[in-house]
């Protein structure tokens, strides 16, 4: 059995760093519209907020970019359940490329895999001058703590969700070929396929969604620290969509079977339901259902009125997803943060104009 902690591998200019070394990273000066945050201060405030809820950090690990402006980290918590341990993922940048963010996840004991539920959903905060770090993190930790029970239920549901071979293949193919998990290179697809269909650990022999999830997260270990962190977070959102899609498909299949048997539900007779064979999912002529002909398990399988994920948070912000999944860390730029830089330039121009007029 591996230890509970994560493994971040230095790659593409990023490097692993200890918490103490975070203190040595300089913080750029603040501007009128942007407030840089010391990486170490964020970690310190987060650990303090967790202690108020009787949660201890049993292990933590961090990776920073070449210039130290971007930081990613994982904190494993003293909260265990069913062969897993809860973890918190955090990220920060002081070059306006990303927002301060936290996300909740879990670590699997057997293979030391990590999965985050959603993409930085409990906290997604711009570095504005009005940002109150302690208040923002305290609120985020409350959200994370409330999400523990739903996340446990999600894990149990994955263990109970048996997959047909075609279903497993479709989930894998759509994640990579349809890019439903953004930022994951396609060369990992054969690795995920082999890990699932030729499991190396006895714990993942059952053909269910839990085993498939661990095949994905095991393959993500091939990535560098930044890509691994982002991939696991975005995979969490995809996994939630997959679970919803499978649940709807099972309901439609059951309804169709009962219809064939001439049964009724309550006082209403079931209307005809069109069921598609794999690789397409079951569909129905019901505008309230999102699964239809040619729909996907992933994000495309949910209608435009997206529902909150199992933790009750909003899905990840598309602005946080790099356009090109093969971009290096230094090329990553959040389009929404670009407006923040633009605002700063406008303020400078207005101040200069006022001085000239005066």
Protein Blocks (a to p, Z undefined) as FASTA:
>chain_A
ZZfbdcdddeehiacddfklmmmpccddddfkbccddfklmmmmmmmmmmmnopacfbdc
ddddfkopaccdddddfbdeehiacdddddddfehpaccddddddddfklopacdedjhk
lpccdfbfklcfklmmmmmmmmmmmmmmmmmmmmmmmmmmccdfklmmmmmmmmmmnopa
ghiafklmmmmmmmmmmcfbfklmpccfklmmmmmmmmmmmpcfklmmmmmmmmmmmmmm
mmmmmmmmmmmmmmmmmmmnopaehjbccddddddddfbdcddddfkbcbdghiafblml
pcfkdcddfkopacddfklpcfblmbcfklpccfklmmmmmmmmmmmmmmmmmmmmZZ
